[in-house]
Amino acid sequence: MKQAIFAALCASAAFVSAPALAGAERFSVIFGGRNVGHLNVDTTGTHSDIDFDYKNNGRGPTMKESLDVDANGFPVAWTVTGATTFGSKVDERFTLKGKRATWVDSTGPGKATVKEPSIYVPQSGSPWSVGLYARALLKDADATIPAIPGGALRIEKGEAVTIAGKPGPIAATAYTIGGIDTVPDTVLLDGAGALAAYVTPDFIIVRQGYEGEEERLRNLAAKWSTDRYVAIQKAVAHDYGAPVRIRNVRLFDPATSALTDPVSVLVNGKEIAAIEPVDSPATPGEVTIDGAGGTLVAGMYEGHGHLGQDDALLNLIAGITTVRDMGNDNAVLDELIHRMDDGIIGGPHVIRSGFLEGKSPFNANNGIVVNSEQEAVDAVRWYAARGYWQVKVYNSMNPEWVPAVVKEAHRLGLRVAGHVPAFSTADAMIAAGYDEMTHINQFMLGWVIKPGEDTRTLFRLTALKRLPSLDLASPPVQKTIQSMVDRHKAIDPTLGIHEMLTQNRDGKVAPGAVDYFDHMPIGTQRGLKKAMVDLSAPGDAAAYQGAWEKITATVKMLHDRGVFIVPGTDTGGAFTYHRELELYTQYAGFTPAEVLKRATFDMAKYSGQDQRLGSIAKGKLADFFLIPGDPTKDIKAIKTIAMVVKDGAFYYPAEVYPKFGIKPFANAPKVKLPN
């Protein structure tokens, strides 16, 4: 069988015998139609030097790599140095001598005896490495190669694509490489096996001279991604076409913040048809699901997402049935929403925020980027006409334009949330009419930075090191907090990402990932043992620790004073959303029942959706999830989800997680189909 596969692969790829590709390769990194960096590779024989650097939204990786491969194209020496997107230092090294592999990365040193040809997968390698894996995999009989330090790489051949550009057309083939992380990578290789492009639905890396193909290549990447998730949806979404009785469950009741006595919940189509005594007899034709005394909780709201196709289903099976998207490519998000609402792929309901950014050397490239106050006001009108719930102001917006933005948004029935634009303060944005502040660091920076200091770069994170000396009882702090109270403003603190920024350390499992680390594929595990920011300077680790203490104390002060806390992550949701809620119980003064109510009914009411969502009652949408434990006693219970229901479809995470290389957290309930 291996020989047949090998012959077929060779017939489709004439380049497979080349161990390396000589010469200079030059690529552009493009986000939102804007060239934001480069990937340069210089190869002589079996040695390559790689320079990877881009900056989008004022941040991005800066990496240098030195790579040597053997005659078969397998790495034998690899160094990666530089800094990650948020500034964490990288000094990664790998060597293979005979059968002895040794390496060191942020997780620490490692070694292994290589019993069969294997490929080292660097923790911080550039996307060029994906092309290297592809070339090696295409020479393998079963298109699968063991990976170092663990797992295995797999390849699937995709479509033929012609890429147009000034140097002339490139006849390329798409390949998907997976097996290490939760989501595979896609590259386009030319007929010689050289990388032509690395493509995602959000950005691309493409050979210089072919930048004009950016939109088409992103759309192709989106299509291929969609095909994958359509297949997953067909395999895991159960639409029984009959009433479904979920027996022997207790409901989380937000009116009492307690669990009910055991009941049976009837679902018909997309709605809850009835809630009946637990011993009520079934009617003919029903599907019966054994709740086994577990708890049903209404679907949760992720209040700070930037939803993409890769995290849509993962959010859903984490019990998040609604995501408030806080900034995206508008057209891409629209299409994603249509696919999810139509049941083509699995994902949550979406509340859309219109991303509004000012043009600058550091601007983000989502939503609408404007050059004047009039353009900003026009953008608000554009969002209002398309049913957006709010607009979100970002860092490069001219703060002088914000009052006009707020006035127009409120006139048209939209709310306004956002960052604090550079060279302004939270006080100014509250006075200008923000309904909600975004990120606790944005809220607090005005207390510790000086006028003229620029928060459009990583400074908005590194300046947190100034927080330890901040007196939270000082008049400036109390003035800002009181203005939030007096004006009834809300805040979306994204506490979890600040835990990552201040608490993650190289070589240690991230505190927020302890409960799911062992369930993740090897590539994800390695990423969860890396610091997020640069901690190399003396005193920095202690400064960030002190910053975390001031951040959590501030969030607790806001909650204690009655400011509405919006639960959201900005880190993709799913597992990190569970951690967000857990942090509120640890630091902000919420009880488990209070935080569960906030994540469900309170957020539904805040969003104007409580008539249909937020609790489990007859006539409401059947958006809920099943867990074996009692989340009113321990919020960690929400991490072991056995079933999620949304839009008439029943999902069992035990069936879904393996599609992402993740070990399930709970068994699926027993399902009895009608005779």
N, C-alpha and C positions, 0 to 999 in steps of 0.2 A: 504493500500500500504506500509506504514512504517513497519508493522509487517512482510510483505513478505520480504522486504529488510533486516530487522533485522535477520530473520531466515536464509536467504542466507549467510549473513556475518558470523553469528555464525557457520554455517556449514563449512565455509572455514577457520575459525581461532579458534582453541580450546583454545587459551590463553586469550580470551577477558575478562574473569572475574578477572584477576590478576591486582590489583591496582598498584603494583610496582614490581620491580624485585630485589631480594636480591642478595648480593654478590659483587664481584669486577669485573669490566669490563675494559679491557685494549685494546686500539686501537692504530694503527700507522697511521700517516698522510703521504701520499706518493704523491709527485709531480715528474713527469718525471722519474719514477722508483727509486726515491731516498727518503728514509725515512727522513722526515724533522721535525717530532714532534710527539706529543702524545695527546690522549684524554683518560683520566682516570676517571672512575666513580666508587664510592664506595657507595653502598646502604644498609641501614639497615631499615627494615620495610618500612615506607613511607617517609624516609628521604634519600636524595642523596647528596653527595659532588662530584663536577665535576671540573677537572683540564684539561684545554685545552690550548695547547701551541705548536706553530710551527713557524719555520723561513725558508721561501723560498726566495731566492734572498736577503738575509740579513734583512728580515722584516717579520712580521706576528703577530697575536694576542697572548696575554698572558692573560688568563681569569681564574677566580675562581668563582664557583657557589655553592650556597647552596639552596636546593630545598626540599620543603615538599608538598606532595600531599594528597588528601582526599581518602576515601575508593573507590572512582570511578576512581582514577588516575588523578584528576584535580588539578592543582597547587593551593595551598592556601598560600604559602609563597615562595618567590624566590628572591635571591640576586645575582647580577652579579657584580664583581669588577675586575679591571685589566686595560689593555690597548689594543686599536685596532691595526690594522696592521701598521698604520702610527704613533702610539704613543698617540692618544687621550685617556684621562683617562675615565674610565667607573666606575660608582657607581650607579647601578640600583637596585631598590627595589620594590617588589610587595607583597601585603597582601590581603587576602580575608577573611573577618569575617562576617559570615552569608551571607547577600546579598550585603554587602558593600565592594567594591573593591577600593583600593587605590594603587597608584604607583608613582614612580618618575624615569625618565630617562633623557637623554640629552635634550629632548623637554620641560622638566619641570614637575611639579606635575600634576597628574590626578586622577579622582575619577569617580566611576560609581555605579549605583544600578543594580545588576545582576538579571534580571527577569527570566532567564532560564540558565541551565548549560552552562558555557562559559569558554574558555581557554585563559589565559594570554599568549601573544606571546612577549617574551622579545626582546628588541631592539638589544641586543648584546649577545644573548644566543648562546651556542655552537650547532653544528649539532646534538648532542645527543638529544636535545629537539625535533627534528623532529620525532624521534622514539616514544617519549612520546605522541605527537599529534596523531600519527598513531594509537597507542593503544586505545586512547580515541575515536577517530573517528570510529574505527571498532566496538565499542559498541553502536554507535549511529544509529538509525533506518534509517535515510536518508543520513548517512555518511557526514553530514555537521554540524558544530558546530560554533556558534558565537564566535568571537575572541575579546579579550580585548587588546588594546583600541578601535578597530573597525574592520569592515570587518567580514569575515567568513572563516573558514578552511574547505577544502573539500579533500576527499581522493578517489583515484582510484586504484583498484587492478591491478597489472601487472603480469609478468611471474613468474613461479617457477624457482629457480636457485639453483644449488648445488655448494657450495664453497669448494674447496679442500684446505687442509692444514695439517700440522703435527698433530694437536690435533684431526683430524678426520673430515670427511665431514660434512658440515652444509647444511641441507635442508631449504632453505629460500624462501621467496616470496617478490617480488618487489612491493612497494607501492609509488604512487606519491601524494604529499600533496601540495596543492596550495590554492590560494585565497587571499593572503596577499601581495605578491610581483608580479612583472611582469612575473617571471619565477618560476615554481614549483620546489620543492625538491624531490629527489628520495632516498628512503632508502630500505635496505633489512632487513627483520625481520625473525628470526628463528621461529620454531614451538611454542616456549614459549612466543613469542612476543618481545624477546630481540633484540636490534640492532645488526645486523651482519656487516653491512657496510652502509656508506653514500657515494653515487657514483655520479660523474659528468664526462663529457667527458674529463675534464682537470686534475682532481685529485680525489683521493679516501681517505676515512677514513675507515679502515678495522680492524677487530679483530687481535690482535697479533697472529702470527703463520700462517696467511693467506696472508701475503704480496706478495707471489708469484702469486696471482690472480690479481694483480694490472692492468696489461694490459688488461686482458680479461674483468674485471669489467668496466674499462673505455670504452672499445669498446661496451659493452652492454649498458652502459649509453648513449653513442653516438647513438646507434641504436634506443633506446627508444625515445630519443630527436628527432631524424630524423623522426620517425613515427608521432610524434606530429606535426612537421613542414610540413611534407608531407600533412597531413590532412588540415592544415591551408592553404597551398598553393592551394589545390584543391578548397577550399571554397572562396578564395579571389583573385586569379590571373585570370583575364579575357582575354582569347585568343579568339578573335571574329572570326578568320578565314576568315576575309574579310578586305578590305581597311577601314580605320577609318579616318573620317574627323573631325578635332577639329576646330570648327567655332569660329570666333570672339575672337581672342586672340592677344595680343601684344607679341613680342619676345624680350628678352634681347639680344642685339647685342653687343658682346664684341669688335667689331671693332670701335664702336662709344661710347660704355659704356652707351647706352641709349636704350629706348624702341622704337620699330618700330610702325608704324600705325597698326591698326587692320588687321589681315590676317586670312586665314584658312590654317591649316597644315594637310597634308595627310600622313598617315602612312600605309605602306604595309609591312607586315611581321615585320622584325627587323629594317627596314630602313625608312627614311623620303623620301617619294615618290615625294612630291611637296610642294611648298609654294605658295598659290594662293591668289588672291584678296578675301576679306572677303565675297563678294557677288557672288562668283563663284558657279554655280549650282552643286549639287551633281550628281554623276554618279550612275547607277543602282547597287544595292547590297551593297552600303556603309553603315557603321555604322556612326552615327552622334553624336558628343559630343558637348554640348553647353559650350563654354569657358566663356560666360557671361562677356566678356570684361576684363578678367583676364590676367595674365602674364605667359608665358611659359619661363622657365629657363633651360638651359642645365644641365644635372646631375652634381652634385658637387663631388669633390675629398676630401675624408678624408685621410690626409697625414700621420696620425700616429694611425693606428689601430692594435689591436691584435685580429683579427676577430674570433669569435666563432659562433656556430649555434644559440645561444640565442640572439645575437644582429645583426645577418645578416639582417633579415627582417625589424627590427626597423630602421636600417641604411637606407635601401632602401626606406622606406616610408617617411623618413625624407629628401628625395631628394638627397641622397648620392648614386650615381650609381657606384662609383668606390672607393675602399678602398686600400690604400697602407698598406699592413700588415708588421709590423716592428718586428716580431718575434713570433714564434709559434712552436707547435709540427709539424714538417714538414709533416709527414704522415697524421695527422689529417687534416691539412690545405689542402693538396692535395685532399683528399676525399671530403671536404667541397666545394672546388672549382668545382669539377666535378658535385656535386649535384646541385649547383647554376647555373652553365653554361648549364646544361641539363634541367633546369626548374623543377627539382624535388622538390626543396624548393626555396623560394624567398630569394634573396640576391644580393649584388653588384658584379661587376667585381672586380678582385683582382690583384694588382701588388705585387709580392712577394719579400720580403727582406730576405736574408739568415742570420739568427741569428748566431753570432759567439762569443762564450764566453770561457774564460779561466777557468781551473779547480781551485777551491779554496774552503775554508770552507763557502764562501758566494755566490758561483756562482748561477746564474739562471739556470733553467733546460730545457729551450727551445732550439730549433735548434741543433747546434753541439757544444759540450764542448770539448776543446782541451787541451793537456798537453805540447805542444811544438810548435815551429815556423813551423816545417815541417807539423805537423798535421793541423795547421791553414791554411797554403798554400793549403794543400790537400782539406780542407773543402771548400775553395774558388773555387777550380776546380769542386768539387762536385756540388756546387750551379750553377756554370756557365753551366755545362753540362745539367742541368735540367731547364734552361730557366729563372732563377731568374734575376731580374732587377738590384739588388744591394746586397751588404752584409752590415750588421750592426754589428759593434764592440761594445762589452759590457764591464761592469765595471771591471770584473776580468781578462780581457785579459792583458797579459804582454805587456806593451807599447813598449818594444824593438822589438816585433814581428810585430807591425803595419806597418812599412815601407814595409816589405816583403808581407804582406797581400794586401796593396794598390797596390804595383807593379804588383802582379799577377792578382788582380781584374781588373786593368786598361788594362793589356795585353789581358785579355779575354773579354773586353768590358763591365765590370760591374762597377758600381759606388760604392763608399764607404761612408757610413754615420755611426754615432755612438755616444755613450757616450764618455766621457773622461775617459780612464782607470784609476784605482786607482794609485796614486803616479805619475800622469802625469798632463799635463795642456792642455788647449785648444790651446795655441800657438804651442805646440809640435805636436798635432794632425793635425793642419792646415799645419804645415811644412811637416808632414809625407805624406800629400796628401789627407786627407779627402775631399770629395766633398761637404759634408753637415754636419753640427753640429746638434746634437739631444738634445733637452731640453735647455731652457734658463738658468736653474740653473747649468747644466753641463758646459755651456759656461762661466758662471760668477764665479764659485767657485775658480778658480785659482787665482783670484784677492784678495781673503780673507782668504784662508786656508794656512797652513804651510806645507812645505815638510814633508812627513811622516804621515800626517793625512789621515785616511783611509775612502774613500768615498764608500766603498762596503756595508755599513750599512746605517741606517737612518741618519747618519751624513750628507749625501749628501743633506738632506732636512733641518735638524736642523741647519746646518751651515749657512743657509740663514739669521739667526738672526744677522749675522755679517755685512750684507749688508748696513744697514742704515748709517754707518760711511764711506762708500766707496765714494770716489771722482770720479765721472764719467769723469771728465776732466783730471784725472791723466795720466801720461805717460804709465803705464802698461795697463790701460783700452784702451786708444787710440791706442796703438800699436796693441792690439788684434783685435780691430774693423777695423783698417786700413788694417791689413793683410787679413781679410775677404773681404774687398773691392778690394784690389789689386789682390788677387788670385781668385776672382769671386766665392766665396763660398756661399752656401745657409745655412739657418738655419731653423730648425723645432722647434719653441720655446715652443709649447704646453702651451700657455699662460693660458688657462682655468684651468688646473690642479694646476697651481701656484696660481691662484685666490682661488681655493678651499683650498689649503694648508695654505694660509695666511689670508683669509677673512672669512671662515666658522666659525660660533660660535654656541655653544650649545644653543638650545632653539630658534634660529632664522633661518628662511628660508635662505638657501644658496643664496647669491646674484645672482649666475648664474642660479638658478632654479626658480626664482620668476615667470617667465612667464608660466611655466608648472607645478608648484607644485600642484595646485588644481586639475589637471587632473590625477594625479598619484594615485595608490592604497596606502592604509594606511601604509604598511610596507616601501614602497619607500619614502613616505612623512616623516616618522620618521627618516630615514637615511639622508634626506636632511636638517634636523635640528640638525646636529651633527658636531662638530669641527672635522677636519681631523687629526690635530696634537695636541700634549700636550701644553696647554696654561696655565698650573697651576702655573708656577713660576712667581714671580713678574716681570713685565716688558716684558714678552714674547709676549703678545698680541701687545704691541706697537712696539716691534722689528719686528714682522712679518708684521705689517702694513707698517713700514718703508722699509722693504724688498720688499714689493709689489710695492711701489713707485719707488724704484730703478730698479726693474725688468721691469716695464712698460716703464720707461724712457729709458732703454737700448734697448728694442725692437723698440721703436720709433727712437732712434738714428741709429740703424741698417737699418731700413726702409728708413729713410731720406737720408742715405748715399748710398742707392741703393742696399743693400744686399737683395737677394730674400728670402722672408718669405714664408715658406711652411705651409699652414693651416692644423693642425692636433691636436688631443686631448689627446691620451693615456688614455682616460676615457670611451671608448666604443662608442664614436661618437653619432649619432642621435641628441638628444636634446643638448648635451654638445658641439657638433660641431656647431650648430646654435649660441651658446654662444661664441664660439671661434671667429667666424667671427664678432660678435657684439663687442667683446673686441678690435678687431683691429680698429674698427671705433671709439671707445671711447678713446683708449690710444695710438695707434701706428701711427695715422696720415692717415689712409685709409679713403676715402669717401665710402659710401655704394656701389656705382657703381664700384669703384676700387676693393673692397674686393670681390664683386660678380664675377668680371672678374678673380680675382686671384683664386677663388674657382672652376672656370669652365675652361675657355679657357687657362689661364696661366698654370694651373696645367696639362692640357692635353698636352700642348706644352712641358712643363718641362719633362713630362713622355714619350714624343715621340709618343703621340696618337692623336695629333690635326687634323690629316687627317680624323679621323673617329668620334672623340668625342670633347667635349668642346664648341660647338656652335650648333645652330639649322639651318641646311641648307640641301638642297636637296642632297641625296646620303649619308649623314651621318647616323650613327646609331640613332634610335629613343630613345635616353636616355634623358629624360627631366621631369620636374614636373610643375604642374599648381598651381598658387596661385591667390587669388583675388586681392591682393594689388600691389603696385609699390615698389619693393625692391631697386630701384635706389634712392628713397627718404628716405626710412627707411628700414634698413636691417632686422628689426624684421618681415617684411612681409613674410620672408621665413619660419616663424614658423607656418603658417596656410596653410598647403598644402592640396589641394583638390584631386590631382591625380598625380601618378607617372607612367612613362612608361619606361620599360626596356626589351630588348630582345623580343619585340612583345607582351608582357603581360602588361595589364593595371591594376593598383592597386589603390584602393580608400581607403585612410587611415581611413575614417569613418567606413569602414568595418573591417579593420585590428586591430585598436587599442583596441577594446573591447576584442579581443582574449588575450590581455595582461593585462586586467584590467584597461586600460587607457581610459579616456574620450576623444573623438575626438576633434580636433581643428577647423575643417571646414567640411561643408557638401560636399558630392560627387556631381559632376556635373550631369546634366541631360543627359541621354544616350538614343538615339533612334535607335532601331534595324531596319534593312531593312524589308520591307513587305514580 
